């Protein structure tokens, strides 16, 4: 379409005089959006700097006047134009650690994340079971005993009191424990005689050793294996729901940590029928799924850079909340345990070698300080054999011995961390670790200063996928309530720009997607978000309130607020 009216390109601040060459400069910040078009015969992109004048100094040097406000006083041609009406434009946000299908299914099943007592949880479970009499199993997730006054694991007997007639299986908020009723335990054949599997634990009643109702880490497989598998159409519904939730928060790309072959098939079906609206950087759930999906190596980018199998997700330990994180010293609030090692040192290196041999990227879950030390040691050994650009990923890097932090800066390691874990876990982490062992907890700034590349995410559905909440946490070290005053371990705050990069370009780099998306520059995909405020000026409390109005993927609008 053509127009003879004055048009304005994206703005990002006042005009200034700079010693600046007359070439476009990529812009990665926020901008009040007008339109894009053609200037002086050259295609312009949103936010592009354009030279508007120049002069030569007495010493022979030249200065250039540039502006991100560009006025077109002549008729020009557009492919199309968008009137942003004063909204702010930022690149599409990247969640570098999430569980896409887990998010979708959590939205379609019983959600206990908002329960603040055992009684409240039981009432919600009873109501849900009554509302769904046709469901053979009652499934859900999100309970967290640390938010309840009881501060203890719930029991099968308590579940039996509200749902006695069919199996109930409810995953803890961190995904590393589950709560079963007697029907579910019976269906799985879990009795007092059942031994704890390697890397797992069955909570038991004393005396007698009867299963109490909670299973931790690999023990959850005993019941998971008996839960009826979702149908393909159920998976398609879950994927559609997950995409809606992610797009509403401005997330245009996500690293899916733990893709099964069934998940991959759902992603492919969506890609084939044109309903894949986000970009998924996939990491297979273990080497078996890696081989089934990728075969001889990582997949190519599919569907205009919307889907790729990058590598494999491995586990070393469990989670801090369920005391499955592997620590160097015993838990301060449970001196009898140091946590659980899901994968031993030799097995870990064998699995990493198997993946690296075929050039799959390796991402390893490590939360406790002992687990992080083990992964760092394995990477150091693997790097002697497997050279090149490997981008070894450590997922969470949640509790690190300060003596090990410098090791993150070697061998091209990427620390994939989730800022909201710090605000959610703060009080629990203090109890689990004790005050003397907090120096290396959620140590974003120190790990970045070591030379490691950082990428931020949410671990959705463990936490809500809300990059603005995470961004605010990263720059303030405070929760949504503004506590604690001054921030928790405030020396680990990162700058606003560093946090933003970890949710955009850093996330793309972590997933071998740089040059494809993550920045608003010529040659990369036109993924951008229109929001109601400038996130570079908003206070943390205001940043958390950011409203996403529109989401564009590949230059096409894929979501709009109602």
Residue pairs with C-beta under 8 A, 6 or more apart in sequence:
1 77
1 78
1 80
1 81
2 75
2 76
2 77
2 78
3 75
3 76
3 78
3 81
4 74
4 75
6 71
6 72
6 73
7 34
7 35
7 37
7 71
7 72
7 76
7 81
8 34
8 35
8 69
8 70
8 71
9 34
9 35
9 36
9 37
9 39
9 44
9 46
9 47
9 48
9 50
9 68
9 69
9 70
10 27
10 31
10 32
10 33
10 34
10 36
10 46
10 47
10 48
10 68
10 89
11 31
11 32
11 34
11 68
11 69
12 27
12 29
12 30
12 31
12 47
12 68
13 68
15 65
15 66
15 67
15 69
16 66
17 63
17 64
17 65
18 63
18 64
18 66
19 61
19 62
19 63
19 64
20 49
20 51
20 63
20 64
20 66
21 64
22 51
22 54
22 64
24 44
24 45
24 48
24 49
24 50
24 522
25 48
25 49
26 47
26 519
26 520
26 521
26 522
27 46
27 47
27 48
27 49
27 68
27 520
27 521
28 91
28 500
28 501
28 504
28 505
28 519
28 520
28 521
29 47
29 90
29 500
29 536
30 88
30 89
30 90
30 531
30 534
30 535
30 536
31 46
31 47
31 68
31 88
31 89
31 90
32 84
32 86
32 87
32 88
32 89
33 46
33 82
33 84
33 87
33 88
33 89
33 530
34 83
34 84
35 78
35 81
35 82
35 83
36 44
36 45
36 46
36 78
36 81
36 82
37 44
37 72
37 76
37 77
37 78
37 81
38 44
38 76
38 77
38 78
39 50
39 70
39 72
39 76
44 50
44 70
45 520
45 521
45 522
46 89
46 520
46 528
47 68
47 89
47 520
48 68
48 522
49 66
49 67
49 68
50 66
50 67
50 68
50 70
51 64
51 65
51 66
52 65
52 66
52 67
52 70
53 64
53 65
54 62
54 63
54 64
54 65
55 62
55 63
56 62
57 63
84 530
87 530
87 531
87 532
87 549
87 550
88 530
88 531
88 532
88 533
88 534
88 535
89 520
89 528
89 529
89 530
89 531
90 250
90 528
90 529
90 531
90 535
91 504
91 518
91 519
91 520
91 527
91 528
91 529
92 250
92 251
92 252
92 253
92 504
92 517
92 518
92 527
92 528
92 529
92 551
92 552
92 553
93 249
93 250
93 251
93 252
93 253
93 467
93 503
93 504
93 529
94 251
94 252
94 253
94 254
94 255
94 455
94 457
94 503
94 504
94 506
94 507
94 508
94 511
94 518
95 246
95 251
95 253
95 254
95 255
95 457
95 458
95 460
95 465
95 467
95 503
95 507
96 254
96 255
96 416
96 455
96 456
96 457
96 502
96 503
96 506
96 507
96 510
96 511
97 255
97 257
97 395
97 396
97 416
97 418
97 455
97 457
97 458
97 459
98 246
98 254
98 255
98 256
98 257
98 457
98 458
98 459
98 460
98 465
99 175
99 256
99 257
99 258
99 459
99 460
99 461
99 462
100 239
100 242
100 246
100 254
100 256
100 263
100 267
100 280
101 235
101 238
101 239
101 242
101 256
101 260
101 263
101 266
102 141
102 175
102 460
102 461
103 238
103 241
103 242
103 245
103 246
103 460
103 461
103 465
104 237
104 238
104 239
104 240
104 241
104 242
104 245
105 230
105 238
106 140
106 141
106 142
106 461
107 238
107 241
107 242
107 245
107 461
108 234
108 237
108 238
108 241
109 139
109 140
109 141
110 124
110 125
110 128
110 138
110 139
110 140
110 141
110 170
111 140
111 141
111 142
112 121
112 124
112 125
112 140
112 141
112 142
112 143
112 170
113 141
113 142
113 143
113 144
113 173
114 142
115 121
115 124
115 142
115 143
115 147
115 148
116 147
116 148
117 148
117 149
117 150
118 145
118 148
118 149
118 150
118 154
118 158
121 143
121 148
121 154
122 158
122 159
122 161
122 162
123 162
125 138
125 140
125 159
125 162
125 163
125 168
125 170
126 162
126 163
128 138
128 140
129 135
129 138
129 162
129 163
129 166
129 168
132 138
135 166
136 166
136 167
136 228
137 166
137 167
137 168
137 169
137 184
137 227
137 228
138 163
138 166
138 167
138 168
138 169
138 170
139 168
139 169
139 170
139 227
140 170
140 171
141 170
141 171
141 172
141 173
141 175
141 461
142 170
142 171
142 172
142 173
142 461
143 154
143 170
143 172
143 173
143 179
144 172
144 173
144 174
144 321
145 151
145 152
145 153
145 154
146 321
146 427
146 428
153 177
153 179
153 203
153 212
153 213
153 214
154 179
154 213
154 214
155 212
155 213
155 214
156 179
156 180
156 181
156 182
156 184
156 185
156 211
156 212
156 213
157 182
157 213
158 213
159 168
159 170
159 179
159 180
159 181
159 182
159 213
160 181
160 182
160 183
163 181
163 183
164 181
164 182
164 183
165 183
166 183
167 180
167 181
167 183
167 184
167 187
167 226
168 179
168 180
168 181
168 183
168 184
169 178
169 179
169 180
169 184
169 223
169 224
169 227
170 178
170 179
170 180
171 177
171 178
171 179
171 220
172 178
172 179
172 321
172 322
173 321
173 462
174 319
174 320
174 321
174 322
174 462
175 319
175 462
176 216
176 217
176 220
176 318
176 319
176 321
176 322
176 324
177 214
177 215
177 216
177 217
177 220
177 319
177 322
177 324
178 214
178 215
178 220
178 223
178 224
179 213
179 214
180 188
180 190
180 211
180 213
180 214
180 215
180 223
181 213
184 223
184 226
185 191
185 211
185 213
185 223
187 223
187 226
188 222
188 223
188 225
188 226
189 222
190 202
190 211
190 215
190 222
190 223
191 210
191 211
192 204
192 208
192 209
192 210
192 211
194 202
194 211
194 222
196 202
196 219
197 218
197 219
197 221
197 222
198 218
199 217
199 218
199 318
199 340
199 341
199 342
199 343
200 215
200 216
200 217
200 218
200 219
200 220
200 221
200 340
200 342
201 215
201 216
201 217
201 219
201 324
201 340
202 211
202 212
202 215
202 216
202 219
202 222
203 211
203 212
203 213
203 214
203 215
203 216
204 210
204 211
204 212
205 211
205 212
215 222
215 223
216 318
216 322
216 323
216 324
216 340
217 318
217 322
217 324
217 340
217 342
218 340
218 342
229 262
230 238
230 262
232 262
232 265
232 266
232 269
235 262
235 263
235 265
235 266
236 266
236 269
236 270
238 266
239 266
239 267
239 270
240 270
240 275
243 276
243 277
243 278
244 559
245 465
246 254
246 278
246 460
246 465
247 277
247 278
247 548
247 551
247 558
247 559
248 548
248 559
248 561
249 464
249 465
249 466
249 467
249 468
249 548
250 467
250 468
250 529
250 531
250 548
250 551
251 278
251 465
251 467
252 278
252 279
252 517
252 527
252 529
252 551
252 553
253 278
253 279
253 280
253 281
253 507
253 508
253 511
253 513
253 517
253 518
253 527
254 278
254 279
254 280
254 281
254 457
254 465
255 280
255 281
255 282
255 283
255 310
255 363
255 416
255 455
255 457
255 507
255 510
255 511
256 263
256 280
256 281
256 282
256 283
257 283
257 313
257 363
257 365
257 395
258 283
258 284
258 285
258 313
259 267
259 282
259 283
259 284
259 285
259 289
259 293
259 309
259 313
260 284
260 285
260 289
261 289
261 292
261 293
263 282
263 285
264 282
264 284
264 289
264 293
264 309
267 276
267 280
267 282
267 307
268 302
268 307
270 276
271 302
271 303
271 306
271 307
276 303
276 306
276 307
277 553
277 558
277 559
278 306
278 553
279 305
279 306
279 307
279 513
279 517
279 527
279 553
280 306
280 307
280 308
281 308
281 310
281 511
281 512
281 513
282 293
282 307
282 308
282 309
282 310
283 309
283 310
283 311
283 312
283 313
283 361
283 363
284 290
284 292
284 293
284 294
284 309
284 311
284 312
284 313
284 360
285 313
286 312
286 313
286 314
286 351
287 312
287 351
287 354
287 355
289 312
290 309
290 311
290 312
290 355
290 360
293 299
293 309
294 309
294 358
294 360
296 358
297 358
297 359
297 360
298 308
298 309
298 310
298 311
298 359
298 360
298 361
299 307
299 308
299 309
300 308
301 307
301 308
301 516
302 308
304 525
304 554
305 513
305 516
305 517
305 525
305 554
308 511
308 512
308 513
310 360
310 361
310 511
310 512
311 355
311 360
311 361
311 362
311 363
311 393
312 351
312 355
312 360
312 361
312 362
312 363
313 363
313 364
313 365
313 395
314 343
314 348
314 351
314 352
314 362
314 363
314 364
314 365
315 342
315 343
315 364
315 365
316 326
316 341
316 342
316 343
316 348
316 364
316 365
316 366
316 371
316 374
316 375
317 324
317 325
317 326
317 339
317 340
317 341
317 342
317 365
317 366
317 367
317 368
317 370
317 371
318 324
318 325
318 326
318 339
318 340
318 342
318 367
319 325
319 367
320 367
320 368
320 398
320 399
320 425
320 428
320 429
320 432
321 425
321 428
323 331
323 334
323 337
323 339
323 432
324 339
324 340
324 342
325 339
325 367
325 368
325 371
325 398
325 399
325 432
326 338
326 339
326 340
326 341
326 367
326 368
326 370
326 371
326 374
327 338
327 339
327 368
327 369
327 370
327 399
327 433
328 338
328 368
328 369
328 370
328 373
328 401
329 338
329 437
330 336
330 337
330 338
331 337
331 338
331 339
331 432
331 433
332 431
332 432
332 433
332 434
332 437
333 431
333 432
338 370
339 368
339 370
339 371
341 370
341 371
341 374
343 351
345 374
345 377
345 378
348 364
348 374
348 375
348 378
349 378
349 381
349 382
352 362
352 364
352 378
352 379
352 382
353 382
353 385
353 386
355 361
355 362
356 362
356 382
356 385
356 386
356 390
357 386
361 390
361 391
361 392
361 393
361 512
362 382
362 390
362 392
362 393
363 393
363 394
363 395
363 416
364 375
364 378
364 392
364 393
364 394
364 395
365 395
365 396
366 372
366 374
366 375
366 394
366 395
366 396
366 397
366 398
367 396
367 398
367 399
368 398
368 399
369 399
369 400
369 401
369 404
369 437
369 440
372 394
372 397
372 398
372 399
372 400
372 401
372 404
373 401
373 404
375 394
376 394
376 404
376 407
376 408
376 413
379 392
379 394
379 411
379 413
380 407
380 410
380 411
382 390
382 392
383 390
383 392
383 411
389 412
390 411
390 412
391 412
391 414
391 453
391 509
391 510
391 512
392 411
392 412
392 413
392 414
393 413
393 414
393 416
393 510
394 408
394 413
394 414
394 415
394 416
395 416
396 416
396 417
396 418
396 421
396 459
397 408
397 415
397 416
397 417
397 443
397 447
398 417
398 421
398 425
398 441
398 442
399 429
399 433
399 437
399 440
399 441
399 442
400 408
400 440
400 441
400 443
400 447
401 440
402 439
402 440
402 443
402 446
404 440
405 440
405 443
405 446
405 447
405 450
406 450
407 450
408 415
408 447
408 450
408 451
408 452
409 450
409 451
409 452
410 451
412 453
413 452
413 453
414 452
414 453
414 454
414 455
414 509
414 510
415 447
415 448
415 452
415 453
415 454
415 455
416 454
416 455
416 456
416 457
416 510
417 442
417 444
417 447
417 454
417 455
417 456
417 457
418 456
418 457
418 458
418 459
418 463
418 470
419 442
419 444
419 456
419 470
419 471
419 473
419 474
419 499
420 458
420 463
420 464
420 466
420 469
420 470
420 473
421 442
421 459
421 462
421 463
422 441
422 442
422 473
422 477
422 488
423 473
423 477
423 478
423 479
423 480
423 488
424 463
424 479
425 442
426 479
426 484
426 488
429 438
429 441
429 442
430 438
433 441
438 489
439 489
440 446
441 489
442 489
442 492
443 489
443 492
444 454
444 474
444 492
444 493
444 494
445 491
445 492
445 493
445 494
446 491
446 492
447 454
448 454
448 494
448 498
453 506
453 509
453 510
454 494
454 498
454 502
454 506
455 502
455 506
455 507
455 509
455 510
456 467
456 470
456 471
456 474
456 499
456 502
456 503
456 506
456 507
457 465
457 470
457 507
458 464
458 465
458 466
458 467
458 470
466 544
467 503
468 535
468 543
468 544
468 545
468 546
469 480
469 544
470 499
470 503
471 496
471 499
471 500
471 503
471 535
471 543
472 478
472 540
472 541
472 543
472 544
473 479
473 540
474 493
474 494
474 498
474 499
474 502
475 493
475 494
475 495
475 496
475 499
475 540
476 487
476 493
476 540
477 487
477 488
477 489
477 490
477 492
477 493
478 484
478 485
478 487
478 488
478 540
480 541
480 544
482 541
487 493
494 502
496 536
500 535
500 536
504 518
504 519
505 514
505 518
505 519
506 518
507 518
508 514
508 516
508 517
508 518
508 519
509 518
515 523
515 524
516 524
516 525
517 524
517 525
517 527
518 524
520 526
520 528
525 553
525 554
525 555
526 552
526 554
526 555
527 552
527 553
527 554
528 552
529 548
529 550
529 551
529 552
530 548
530 549
530 550
530 551
530 552
531 546
531 547
531 548
531 549
532 546
532 547
532 549
533 542
533 545
533 546
533 547
535 543
535 546
538 546
547 561
548 559
548 561
549 560
549 561
550 557
550 559
550 560
550 561
551 557
551 558
551 559
551 560
552 558
